[in-house]
């Protein structure tokens, strides 16, 4: 079983620059779950994609135009969303912000691209 350390300290956890105004920071995880922060600059795009993981996201700050399947909504600070496995989804950042993502099972691809 893989797992993160028991504590993730904000000041000690590095941002991974994904380019085009998007950064990611990985927090706690094991084989079944993973917590990730994603920081977006204005006009940054989270390209449409799909994956076999369930995803629940909380909008910590900012405004995003979020697409899940055929539905498009404007989401803001305090909102959240759920993405079932294998459903296309993506976003455009309207006002700079931070998304907090939870994936189940963990995103192995995030660990190999750190």
N, CA, C and O atoms as CSV, one atom per row, in Angstrom:
chain,resi,resn,atom,element,x,y,z
A,1,UNK,N,N,0.847,-1.188,0.000
A,1,UNK,CA,C,0.000,0.000,0.000
A,1,UNK,C,C,0.887,1.243,0.000
A,1,UNK,O,O,1.826,1.357,0.787
A,2,UNK,N,N,0.566,2.171,-0.901
A,2,UNK,CA,C,1.282,3.445,-0.911
A,2,UNK,C,C,0.517,4.429,-0.044
A,2,UNK,O,O,-0.698,4.312,0.111
A,3,UNK,N,N,1.217,5.385,0.514
A,3,UNK,CA,C,0.543,6.442,1.248
A,3,UNK,C,C,1.487,7.614,1.430
A,3,UNK,O,O,2.709,7.481,1.367
A,4,UNK,N,N,0.880,8.763,1.659
A,4,UNK,CA,C,1.650,9.967,1.929
A,4,UNK,C,C,2.104,9.939,3.386
A,4,UNK,O,O,1.734,9.047,4.150
A,5,UNK,N,N,2.904,10.925,3.754
A,5,UNK,CA,C,3.207,11.100,5.169
A,5,UNK,C,C,1.909,11.484,5.891
A,5,UNK,O,O,0.938,11.889,5.251
A,6,UNK,N,N,1.895,11.358,7.188
A,6,UNK,CA,C,0.676,11.617,7.956
A,6,UNK,C,C,0.283,13.091,7.949
A,6,UNK,O,O,-0.905,13.409,8.006
A,7,UNK,N,N,1.243,13.981,7.880
A,7,UNK,CA,C,0.961,15.412,7.874
A,7,UNK,C,C,1.514,16.044,6.601
A,7,UNK,O,O,2.583,15.667,6.122
A,8,UNK,N,N,0.775,17.008,6.062
A,8,UNK,CA,C,1.246,17.809,4.938
A,8,UNK,C,C,1.176,19.259,5.397
A,8,UNK,O,O,0.088,19.787,5.629
A,9,UNK,N,N,2.311,19.894,5.525
A,9,UNK,CA,C,2.403,21.261,6.030
A,9,UNK,C,C,2.451,22.218,4.837
A,9,UNK,O,O,3.313,22.096,3.966
A,10,UNK,N,N,1.515,23.169,4.807
A,10,UNK,CA,C,1.394,24.093,3.665
A,10,UNK,C,C,2.745,24.686,3.267
A,10,UNK,O,O,3.115,24.648,2.093
A,11,UNK,N,N,3.478,25.229,4.228
A,11,UNK,CA,C,4.738,25.914,3.931
A,11,UNK,C,C,5.823,24.959,3.441
A,11,UNK,O,O,6.805,25.397,2.843
A,12,UNK,N,N,5.658,23.661,3.688
A,12,UNK,CA,C,6.666,22.679,3.307
A,12,UNK,C,C,6.278,21.879,2.060
A,12,UNK,O,O,7.052,21.047,1.587
A,13,UNK,N,N,5.080,22.132,1.530
A,13,UNK,CA,C,4.581,21.381,0.381
A,13,UNK,C,C,4.703,22.252,-0.863
A,13,UNK,O,O,4.161,23.356,-0.913
A,14,UNK,N,N,5.416,21.751,-1.863
A,14,UNK,CA,C,5.712,22.538,-3.060
A,14,UNK,C,C,4.576,22.486,-4.081
A,14,UNK,O,O,3.902,21.466,-4.227
A,15,UNK,N,N,4.374,23.605,-4.787
A,15,UNK,CA,C,3.462,23.646,-5.927
A,15,UNK,C,C,4.158,23.027,-7.124
A,15,UNK,O,O,5.348,23.252,-7.343
A,16,UNK,N,N,3.418,22.246,-7.897
A,16,UNK,CA,C,3.905,21.686,-9.157
A,16,UNK,C,C,3.312,22.539,-10.274
A,16,UNK,O,O,2.093,22.572,-10.444
A,17,UNK,N,N,4.153,23.226,-11.032
A,17,UNK,CA,C,3.690,24.100,-12.106
A,17,UNK,C,C,3.331,23.256,-13.327
A,17,UNK,O,O,4.196,22.622,-13.930
A,18,UNK,N,N,2.048,23.255,-13.684
A,18,UNK,CA,C,1.576,22.479,-14.826
A,18,UNK,C,C,1.599,23.293,-16.112
A,18,UNK,O,O,1.307,22.767,-17.186
A,19,UNK,N,N,1.946,24.584,-16.009
A,19,UNK,CA,C,1.983,25.454,-17.172
A,19,UNK,C,C,0.637,26.097,-17.443
A,19,UNK,O,O,-0.386,25.658,-16.917
A,20,UNK,N,N,0.638,27.123,-18.252
A,20,UNK,CA,C,-0.578,27.815,-18.684
A,20,UNK,C,C,-1.439,28.316,-17.522
A,20,UNK,O,O,-2.667,28.334,-17.612
A,21,UNK,N,N,-0.780,28.724,-16.428
A,21,UNK,CA,C,-1.510,29.344,-15.321
A,21,UNK,C,C,-2.155,28.382,-14.343
A,21,UNK,O,O,-3.036,28.774,-13.577
A,22,UNK,N,N,-1.722,27.111,-14.359
A,22,UNK,CA,C,-2.287,26.108,-13.439
A,22,UNK,C,C,-1.151,25.482,-12.629
A,22,UNK,O,O,-0.110,25.109,-13.171
A,23,UNK,N,N,-1.379,25.376,-11.314
A,23,UNK,CA,C,-0.430,24.713,-10.425
A,23,UNK,C,C,-1.179,23.696,-9.566
A,23,UNK,O,O,-2.374,23.843,-9.307
A,24,UNK,N,N,-0.458,22.662,-9.129
A,24,UNK,CA,C,-1.076,21.608,-8.329
A,24,UNK,C,C,-0.189,21.320,-7.118
A,24,UNK,O,O,1.039,21.355,-7.196
A,25,UNK,N,N,-0.855,21.033,-5.992
A,25,UNK,CA,C,-0.167,20.648,-4.767
A,25,UNK,C,C,-0.848,19.402,-4.231
A,25,UNK,O,O,-2.054,19.417,-3.986
A,26,UNK,N,N,-0.098,18.320,-4.043
A,26,UNK,CA,C,-0.655,17.052,-3.575
A,26,UNK,C,C,-0.549,16.978,-2.059
A,26,UNK,O,O,0.506,17.232,-1.477
A,27,UNK,N,N,-1.659,16.627,-1.441
A,27,UNK,CA,C,-1.709,16.470,0.017
A,27,UNK,C,C,-1.811,14.978,0.350
A,27,UNK,O,O,-1.131,14.171,-0.285
A,28,UNK,N,N,-2.626,14.595,1.310
A,28,UNK,CA,C,-2.672,13.219,1.767
A,28,UNK,C,C,-3.279,12.258,0.761
A,28,UNK,O,O,-4.180,12.613,0.002
A,29,UNK,N,N,-2.762,11.019,0.769
A,29,UNK,CA,C,-3.307,9.989,-0.124
A,29,UNK,C,C,-2.905,8.602,0.371
A,29,UNK,O,O,-1.921,8.422,1.089
A,30,UNK,N,N,-3.701,7.646,-0.044
A,30,UNK,CA,C,-3.344,6.235,0.009
A,30,UNK,C,C,-3.947,5.606,-1.244
A,30,UNK,O,O,-4.325,6.329,-2.166
A,31,UNK,N,N,-4.045,4.302,-1.301
A,31,UNK,CA,C,-4.558,3.644,-2.505
A,31,UNK,C,C,-6.001,4.022,-2.821
A,31,UNK,O,O,-6.418,3.951,-3.977
A,32,UNK,N,N,-6.770,4.426,-1.804
A,32,UNK,CA,C,-8.209,4.640,-1.978
A,32,UNK,C,C,-8.629,6.091,-2.154
A,32,UNK,O,O,-9.729,6.349,-2.642
A,33,UNK,N,N,-7.780,7.054,-1.767
A,33,UNK,CA,C,-8.214,8.455,-1.751
A,33,UNK,C,C,-7.015,9.390,-1.906
A,33,UNK,O,O,-5.888,9.035,-1.560
A,34,UNK,N,N,-7.274,10.594,-2.434
A,34,UNK,CA,C,-6.216,11.598,-2.585
A,34,UNK,C,C,-6.819,12.997,-2.510
A,34,UNK,O,O,-7.878,13.253,-3.083
A,35,UNK,N,N,-6.135,13.907,-1.795
A,35,UNK,CA,C,-6.529,15.310,-1.704
A,35,UNK,C,C,-5.504,16.153,-2.460
A,35,UNK,O,O,-4.298,16.008,-2.263
A,36,UNK,N,N,-6.007,17.043,-3.333
A,36,UNK,CA,C,-5.144,17.864,-4.186
A,36,UNK,C,C,-5.679,19.284,-4.220
A,36,UNK,O,O,-6.891,19.491,-4.287
A,37,UNK,N,N,-4.770,20.279,-4.173
A,37,UNK,CA,C,-5.149,21.673,-4.422
A,37,UNK,C,C,-4.739,22.021,-5.846
A,37,UNK,O,O,-3.663,21.629,-6.299
A,38,UNK,N,N,-5.595,22.758,-6.555
A,38,UNK,CA,C,-5.275,23.234,-7.901
A,38,UNK,C,C,-5.488,24.740,-7.931
A,38,UNK,O,O,-6.590,25.220,-7.663
A,39,UNK,N,N,-4.442,25.481,-8.255
A,39,UNK,CA,C,-4.493,26.946,-8.284
A,39,UNK,C,C,-4.510,27.411,-9.740
A,39,UNK,O,O,-3.698,26.975,-10.556
A,40,UNK,N,N,-5.452,28.307,-10.049
A,40,UNK,CA,C,-5.653,28.787,-11.416
A,40,UNK,C,C,-5.502,30.301,-11.477
A,40,UNK,O,O,-6.043,31.019,-10.635
A,41,UNK,N,N,-4.773,30.782,-12.467
A,41,UNK,CA,C,-4.746,32.201,-12.794
A,41,UNK,C,C,-5.947,32.516,-13.677
A,41,UNK,O,O,-6.542,31.611,-14.263
A,42,UNK,N,N,-6.305,33.792,-13.775
A,42,UNK,CA,C,-7.407,34.213,-14.648
A,42,UNK,C,C,-7.154,33.712,-16.072
A,42,UNK,O,O,-6.039,33.804,-16.585
A,43,UNK,N,N,-8.193,33.188,-16.692
A,43,UNK,CA,C,-8.195,32.661,-18.063
A,43,UNK,C,C,-7.467,31.326,-18.223
A,43,UNK,O,O,-7.394,30.804,-19.336
A,44,UNK,N,N,-6.931,30.764,-17.146
A,44,UNK,CA,C,-6.316,29.431,-17.240
A,44,UNK,C,C,-7.410,28.408,-17.528
A,44,UNK,O,O,-8.557,28.570,-17.112
A,45,UNK,N,N,-7.035,27.358,-18.242
A,45,UNK,CA,C,-7.997,26.343,-18.670
A,45,UNK,C,C,-7.599,24.984,-18.107
A,45,UNK,O,O,-6.456,24.547,-18.242
A,46,UNK,N,N,-8.556,24.336,-17.480
A,46,UNK,CA,C,-8.426,22.920,-17.142
A,46,UNK,C,C,-9.054,22.168,-18.309
A,46,UNK,O,O,-10.275,22.027,-18.374
A,47,UNK,N,N,-8.224,21.685,-19.229
A,47,UNK,CA,C,-8.711,21.077,-20.477
A,47,UNK,C,C,-9.742,19.979,-20.205
A,47,UNK,O,O,-9.672,19.288,-19.189
A,48,UNK,N,N,-10.695,19.826,-21.124
A,48,UNK,CA,C,-11.657,18.740,-21.022
A,48,UNK,C,C,-10.915,17.410,-20.991
A,48,UNK,O,O,-10.036,17.160,-21.816
A,49,UNK,N,N,-11.272,16.566,-20.042
A,49,UNK,CA,C,-10.634,15.268,-19.885
A,49,UNK,C,C,-11.573,14.343,-19.116
A,49,UNK,O,O,-12.604,14.782,-18.605
A,50,UNK,N,N,-11.221,13.092,-19.037
A,50,UNK,CA,C,-11.963,12.130,-18.221
A,50,UNK,C,C,-10.961,11.162,-17.611
A,50,UNK,O,O,-9.849,11.005,-18.115
A,51,UNK,N,N,-11.360,10.519,-16.531
A,51,UNK,CA,C,-10.506,9.550,-15.856
A,51,UNK,C,C,-11.391,8.547,-15.112
A,51,UNK,O,O,-12.578,8.802,-14.911
A,52,UNK,N,N,-10.827,7.421,-14.705
A,52,UNK,CA,C,-11.631,6.386,-14.052
A,52,UNK,C,C,-11.919,6.655,-12.578
A,52,UNK,O,O,-12.530,5.821,-11.908
A,53,UNK,N,N,-11.494,7.794,-12.069
A,53,UNK,CA,C,-11.655,8.128,-10.658
A,53,UNK,C,C,-12.947,8.897,-10.412
A,53,UNK,O,O,-13.383,9.665,-11.270
A,54,UNK,N,N,-13.560,8.699,-9.255
A,54,UNK,CA,C,-14.600,9.610,-8.787
A,54,UNK,C,C,-13.892,10.858,-8.286
A,54,UNK,O,O,-12.799,10.776,-7.725
A,55,UNK,N,N,-14.522,12.026,-8.490
A,55,UNK,CA,C,-13.907,13.285,-8.065
A,55,UNK,C,C,-14.963,14.159,-7.406
A,55,UNK,O,O,-16.065,14.325,-7.928
A,56,UNK,N,N,-14.612,14.714,-6.253
A,56,UNK,CA,C,-15.439,15.714,-5.582
A,56,UNK,C,C,-14.547,16.930,-5.390
A,56,UNK,O,O,-13.406,16.801,-4.945
A,57,UNK,N,N,-15.064,18.121,-5.727
A,57,UNK,CA,C,-14.252,19.336,-5.660
A,57,UNK,C,C,-14.989,20.431,-4.928
A,57,UNK,O,O,-16.197,20.602,-5.092
A,58,UNK,N,N,-14.247,21.180,-4.109
A,58,UNK,CA,C,-14.744,22.345,-3.389
A,58,UNK,C,C,-14.034,23.575,-3.934
A,58,UNK,O,O,-12.814,23.568,-4.097
A,59,UNK,N,N,-14.792,24.633,-4.217
A,59,UNK,CA,C,-14.210,25.887,-4.708
A,59,UNK,C,C,-13.811,26.726,-3.495
A,59,UNK,O,O,-14.654,27.359,-2.858
A,60,UNK,N,N,-12.526,26.720,-3.189
A,60,UNK,CA,C,-12.001,27.489,-2.054
A,60,UNK,C,C,-12.047,28.985,-2.351
A,60,UNK,O,O,-12.333,29.792,-1.467
A,61,UNK,N,N,-11.759,29.354,-3.619
A,61,UNK,CA,C,-11.805,30.764,-4.020
A,61,UNK,C,C,-11.912,30.829,-5.534
A,61,UNK,O,O,-11.620,29.861,-6.237
A,62,UNK,N,N,-12.341,31.998,-6.027
A,62,UNK,CA,C,-12.390,32.233,-7.464
A,62,UNK,C,C,-13.745,31.966,-8.088
A,62,UNK,O,O,-14.719,31.633,-7.413
A,63,UNK,N,N,-13.771,32.127,-9.416
A,63,UNK,CA,C,-14.973,31.875,-10.223
A,63,UNK,C,C,-14.528,31.073,-11.441
A,63,UNK,O,O,-13.527,31.402,-12.079
A,64,UNK,N,N,-15.280,30.014,-11.759
A,64,UNK,CA,C,-14.935,29.106,-12.847
A,64,UNK,C,C,-16.164,28.810,-13.695
A,64,UNK,O,O,-17.279,28.745,-13.176
A,65,UNK,N,N,-15.965,28.632,-15.000
A,65,UNK,CA,C,-17.000,28.088,-15.875
A,65,UNK,C,C,-16.686,26.596,-15.983
A,65,UNK,O,O,-15.715,26.199,-16.628
A,66,UNK,N,N,-17.516,25.782,-15.348
A,66,UNK,CA,C,-17.260,24.351,-15.215
A,66,UNK,C,C,-18.168,23.557,-16.133
A,66,UNK,O,O,-19.378,23.777,-16.169
A,67,UNK,N,N,-17.577,22.633,-16.875
A,67,UNK,CA,C,-18.325,21.727,-17.741
A,67,UNK,C,C,-18.193,20.318,-17.182
A,67,UNK,O,O,-17.087,19.836,-16.939
A,68,UNK,N,N,-19.331,19.666,-16.980
A,68,UNK,CA,C,-19.355,18.254,-16.588
A,68,UNK,C,C,-20.342,17.575,-17.526
A,68,UNK,O,O,-21.540,17.854,-17.481
A,69,UNK,N,N,-19.841,16.687,-18.371
A,69,UNK,CA,C,-20.693,16.076,-19.393
A,69,UNK,C,C,-21.226,17.173,-20.307
A,69,UNK,O,O,-20.450,17.932,-20.889
A,70,UNK,N,N,-22.537,17.256,-20.432
A,70,UNK,CA,C,-23.177,18.264,-21.290
A,70,UNK,C,C,-23.602,19.510,-20.518
A,70,UNK,O,O,-24.129,20.452,-21.110
A,71,UNK,N,N,-23.378,19.527,-19.196
A,71,UNK,CA,C,-23.846,20.640,-18.366
A,71,UNK,C,C,-22.725,21.631,-18.093
A,71,UNK,O,O,-21.603,21.235,-17.778
A,72,UNK,N,N,-23.032,22.930,-18.214
A,72,UNK,CA,C,-22.070,24.006,-17.956
A,72,UNK,C,C,-22.675,24.925,-16.909
A,72,UNK,O,O,-23.816,25.368,-17.045
A,73,UNK,N,N,-21.906,25.212,-15.860
A,73,UNK,CA,C,-22.370,26.104,-14.793
A,73,UNK,C,C,-21.234,27.033,-14.394
A,73,UNK,O,O,-20.060,26.688,-14.531
A,74,UNK,N,N,-21.589,28.211,-13.899
A,74,UNK,CA,C,-20.621,29.110,-13.271
A,74,UNK,C,C,-20.594,28.735,-11.791
A,74,UNK,O,O,-21.629,28.719,-11.125
A,75,UNK,N,N,-19.396,28.434,-11.284
A,75,UNK,CA,C,-19.245,28.081,-9.873
A,75,UNK,C,C,-18.315,29.078,-9.206
A,75,UNK,O,O,-17.389,29.604,-9.824
A,76,UNK,N,N,-18.582,29.326,-7.926
A,76,UNK,CA,C,-17.871,30.359,-7.171
A,76,UNK,C,C,-17.427,29.839,-5.809
A,76,UNK,O,O,-17.743,28.713,-5.424
A,77,UNK,N,N,-16.696,30.670,-5.096
A,77,UNK,CA,C,-16.264,30.364,-3.739
A,77,UNK,C,C,-17.409,29.758,-2.942
A,77,UNK,O,O,-18.506,30.314,-2.885
A,78,UNK,N,N,-17.140,28.611,-2.328
A,78,UNK,CA,C,-18.131,27.930,-1.508
A,78,UNK,C,C,-18.931,26.868,-2.232
A,78,UNK,O,O,-19.588,26.048,-1.591
A,79,UNK,N,N,-18.888,26.865,-3.579
A,79,UNK,CA,C,-19.603,25.849,-4.354
A,79,UNK,C,C,-18.761,24.573,-4.444
A,79,UNK,O,O,-17.601,24.544,-4.035
A,80,UNK,N,N,-19.362,23.549,-4.977
A,80,UNK,CA,C,-18.650,22.292,-5.185
A,80,UNK,C,C,-19.270,21.532,-6.334
A,80,UNK,O,O,-20.301,21.933,-6.875
A,81,UNK,N,N,-18.634,20.427,-6.708
A,81,UNK,CA,C,-19.189,19.574,-7.757
A,81,UNK,C,C,-18.674,18.149,-7.606
A,81,UNK,O,O,-17.676,17.888,-6.934
A,82,UNK,N,N,-19.389,17.240,-8.251
A,82,UNK,CA,C,-19.039,15.822,-8.283
A,82,UNK,C,C,-18.905,15.398,-9.740
A,82,UNK,O,O,-19.745,15.738,-10.574
A,83,UNK,N,N,-17.846,14.652,-10.040
A,83,UNK,CA,C,-17.643,14.102,-11.382
A,83,UNK,C,C,-17.584,12.580,-11.262
A,83,UNK,O,O,-16.667,12.041,-10.641
A,84,UNK,N,N,-18.563,11.882,-11.856
A,84,UNK,CA,C,-18.504,10.421,-11.851
A,84,UNK,C,C,-17.340,9.922,-12.718
A,84,UNK,O,O,-16.845,10.662,-13.569
A,85,UNK,N,N,-16.904,8.686,-12.512
A,85,UNK,CA,C,-15.835,8.127,-13.348
A,85,UNK,C,C,-16.196,8.177,-14.837
A,85,UNK,O,O,-17.351,7.984,-15.216
A,86,UNK,N,N,-15.190,8.438,-15.666
A,86,UNK,CA,C,-15.277,8.397,-17.134
A,86,UNK,C,C,-16.189,9.474,-17.741
A,86,UNK,O,O,-16.615,9.326,-18.887
A,87,UNK,N,N,-16.496,10.545,-17.011
A,87,UNK,CA,C,-17.312,11.641,-17.548
A,87,UNK,C,C,-16.381,12.789,-17.927
A,87,UNK,O,O,-15.538,13.198,-17.128
A,88,UNK,N,N,-16.534,13.310,-19.149
A,88,UNK,CA,C,-15.718,14.441,-19.604
A,88,UNK,C,C,-16.018,15.664,-18.740
A,88,UNK,O,O,-17.173,15.944,-18.417
A,89,UNK,N,N,-14.952,16.393,-18.370
A,89,UNK,CA,C,-15.117,17.600,-17.562
A,89,UNK,C,C,-13.887,18.497,-17.731
A,89,UNK,O,O,-12.805,18.042,-18.101
A,90,UNK,N,N,-14.092,19.771,-17.451
A,90,UNK,CA,C,-13.018,20.746,-17.536
A,90,UNK,C,C,-13.536,22.100,-17.125
A,90,UNK,O,O,-14.736,22.266,-16.906
A,91,UNK,N,N,-12.641,23.082,-17.015
A,91,UNK,CA,C,-13.064,24.408,-16.552
A,91,UNK,C,C,-12.231,25.508,-17.199
A,91,UNK,O,O,-11.147,25.277,-17.734
A,92,UNK,N,N,-12.789,26.711,-17.124
A,92,UNK,CA,C,-12.083,27.935,-17.491
A,92,UNK,C,C,-12.168,28.846,-16.280
A,92,UNK,O,O,-13.248,29.053,-15.727
A,93,UNK,N,N,-11.043,29.385,-15.872
A,93,UNK,CA,C,-10.996,30.255,-14.698
A,93,UNK,C,C,-11.375,31.682,-15.098
A,93,UNK,O,O,-10.711,32.301,-15.929
A,94,UNK,N,N,-12.444,32.192,-14.500
A,94,UNK,CA,C,-12.932,33.543,-14.789
A,94,UNK,C,C,-12.287,34.558,-13.844
A,94,UNK,O,O,-11.903,35.649,-14.266
A,95,UNK,N,N,-12.171,34.194,-12.570
A,95,UNK,CA,C,-11.451,34.991,-11.570
A,95,UNK,C,C,-10.478,34.054,-10.870
A,95,UNK,O,O,-10.853,32.930,-10.537
A,96,UNK,N,N,-9.234,34.484,-10.635
A,96,UNK,CA,C,-8.225,33.595,-10.059
A,96,UNK,C,C,-8.772,32.836,-8.857
A,96,UNK,O,O,-9.516,33.384,-8.043
A,97,UNK,N,N,-8.389,31.562,-8.759
A,97,UNK,CA,C,-8.954,30.785,-7.675
A,97,UNK,C,C,-8.226,29.500,-7.374
A,97,UNK,O,O,-7.225,29.142,-7.994
A,98,UNK,N,N,-8.794,28.811,-6.367
A,98,UNK,CA,C,-8.223,27.584,-5.846
A,98,UNK,C,C,-9.315,26.534,-5.718
A,98,UNK,O,O,-10.351,26.770,-5.095
A,99,UNK,N,N,-9.072,25.368,-6.315
A,99,UNK,CA,C,-9.980,24.234,-6.204
A,99,UNK,C,C,-9.341,23.181,-5.304
A,99,UNK,O,O,-8.136,22.939,-5.379
A,100,UNK,N,N,-10.146,22.562,-4.462
A,100,UNK,CA,C,-9.681,21.466,-3.617
A,100,UNK,C,C,-10.362,20.200,-4.108
A,100,UNK,O,O,-11.577,20.046,-3.984
A,101,UNK,N,N,-9.566,19.295,-4.668
A,101,UNK,CA,C,-10.063,18.072,-5.297
A,101,UNK,C,C,-9.825,16.868,-4.388
A,101,UNK,O,O,-8.789,16.758,-3.731
A,102,UNK,N,N,-10.804,15.975,-4.366
A,102,UNK,CA,C,-10.641,14.669,-3.725
A,102,UNK,C,C,-10.925,13.612,-4.786
A,102,UNK,O,O,-11.958,13.651,-5.454
A,103,UNK,N,N,-9.997,12.668,-4.935
A,103,UNK,CA,C,-10.126,11.600,-5.920
A,103,UNK,C,C,-10.181,10.245,-5.222
A,103,UNK,O,O,-9.508,10.019,-4.217
A,104,UNK,N,N,-10.994,9.355,-5.774
A,104,UNK,CA,C,-11.025,7.977,-5.308
A,104,UNK,C,C,-11.140,7.059,-6.518
A,104,UNK,O,O,-12.062,7.212,-7.318
A,105,UNK,N,N,-10.215,6.100,-6.667
A,105,UNK,CA,C,-9.002,5.940,-5.873
A,105,UNK,C,C,-8.002,7.064,-6.179
A,105,UNK,O,O,-8.309,7.980,-6.943
A,106,UNK,N,N,-6.823,6.990,-5.589
A,106,UNK,CA,C,-5.828,8.051,-5.782
A,106,UNK,C,C,-5.436,8.160,-7.261
A,106,UNK,O,O,-5.603,7.217,-8.035
A,107,UNK,N,N,-4.915,9.328,-7.629
A,107,UNK,CA,C,-4.444,9.558,-9.001
A,107,UNK,C,C,-2.978,9.156,-9.096
A,107,UNK,O,O,-2.089,9.955,-8.801
A,108,UNK,N,N,-2.732,7.928,-9.503
A,108,UNK,CA,C,-1.366,7.437,-9.640
A,108,UNK,C,C,-0.575,8.296,-10.627
A,108,UNK,O,O,0.625,8.507,-10.448
A,109,UNK,N,N,-1.257,8.797,-11.682
A,109,UNK,CA,C,-0.573,9.628,-12.668
A,109,UNK,C,C,-0.053,10.928,-12.054
A,109,UNK,O,O,0.951,11.460,-12.528
A,110,UNK,N,N,-0.699,11.452,-11.023
A,110,UNK,CA,C,-0.212,12.662,-10.356
A,110,UNK,C,C,1.102,12.378,-9.617
A,110,UNK,O,O,1.970,13.248,-9.544
A,111,UNK,N,N,1.251,11.182,-9.075
A,111,UNK,CA,C,2.451,10.836,-8.319
A,111,UNK,C,C,3.651,10.647,-9.236
A,111,UNK,O,O,4.780,10.935,-8.840
A,112,UNK,N,N,3.425,10.170,-10.446
A,112,UNK,CA,C,4.534,9.953,-11.375
A,112,UNK,C,C,4.916,11.224,-12.116
A,112,UNK,O,O,5.968,11.266,-12.753
A,113,UNK,N,N,4.073,12.280,-12.049
A,113,UNK,CA,C,4.372,13.525,-12.776
A,113,UNK,C,C,4.764,14.652,-11.831
A,113,UNK,O,O,4.810,15.808,-12.251
A,114,UNK,N,N,5.051,14.348,-10.555
A,114,UNK,CA,C,5.399,15.388,-9.578
A,114,UNK,C,C,6.680,16.091,-9.938
A,114,UNK,O,O,7.113,16.993,-9.220
